[in-house]
Amino acid sequence: MKPITVLRGLFPALFLLGCGVSASAADYPDRPIRMIAPFAPGGGSDVVARLVAEKMGPLLGQNVVVENRPGASSIIGTDLVAKAAPDGYTILMTNSAITSNPSLYQTLPYDTRKDLIPVTYLADAPTLLAAHPSVPFNTVPELVAYAKQHPNEVTVGTPGAGQMSHLVAEMVSQASDTKLTMVHYKGTANSINDLVGGTIMMSFGTVPGFINFIESKKLKPIAVASRERISVLPDVPTIAETYPGFEMSVWFGVFVPAGTPDAIVSKLNTAMLQALKDPTIQARFPEEGLRPGNLSHEQFNTLFRSDLDKWQTFIRERNIHLNK
């Protein structure tokens, strides 16, 4: 009889536990949410994070506070979220660098495939090649010709080894069979400062990170890595006009720790999709060279896992290794 007594006592406990989980998800959120942006302020990721967080807050009834945690090619901030409590109060707003890091570093403090859940695809932006006004080339063909005549003299700044701007530079080097000298910085702001100052010749980045400098003539655009020219810079050619099929866009998305209840994931996803429809975002994103997300939760998950495989192949072919 004792086992029966134990089971009878267990059922109410399980019932109450289940109700507690449901109530917790139903009450979510009851305090501010931290949105971790694992990059330094000033880049495309920061622009997206702050615009979306501002519009999400009223929809959820709580503030969504953006917290920049840069370092180690976004690994520090990503690790913070991967190890956070799976309760929806610490979320990650990152870019597609999250899919290249597992192949660039021998070890990571988290398992990208297992420790994080993709929630919402927020936006994407084509990478843009911008140069200091003094450089002696204005187009991709002129750049390639100059690089072939001056091997290893063309300097390309990046906000960090392994970032998307580094990888797209490697893609151009591969497509054009030229030698480009990579100069890695700690953060977008440092890279752009040296680019504007003429310390380095050019850099790849997103339109949001460069557009103000282009409009003020402190930088000149060379090409965009989209399939077609973009409306915010209609006179700037695509790299694909020189190398057909060349395309490289950076996407921005939100992740939560594995184990986060489905109800919370769904509530976050719904709020973000609503935020993307806000007239302010619909107007600001194109001005910043961003295209609002149009993928479902399932499509984003598929893209995330496909990109993990794509970058693994490319990085292996290019024999790119980063010490960590």
Buried (B, 14 or more C-beta within 10 A) or exposed (E): EEEEEEEEEEEEEEEEEEEEEEEBBEEBBEEEBBBBBBBBBBBBBBBBBBBBBBBBBBBBEBBBEBBBBBBBBBBBBBBBBBEBEBBBBBBBBBBBBBBBBBBBBEEBBBEBEEBBBBBBBBBBBBBBBBBBEEBEBBBBBEBBBBBEEEEEEBBBBBBBBBBBBBBBBBBBBEBBEBEBBBBBBBBBBBBBBBBBEEEBBBBBBBBBBBBEBBEEEBBBBBBBBBEEBBEBBEEBBBBBBBBEEBBBBBBBBBBBBBEBBEBBBEBBBBBBBBBBEBEEBEEBBBEBBBBBBEBEBEEBBEBBBEBBEBBBEBBEEEEBBBEB
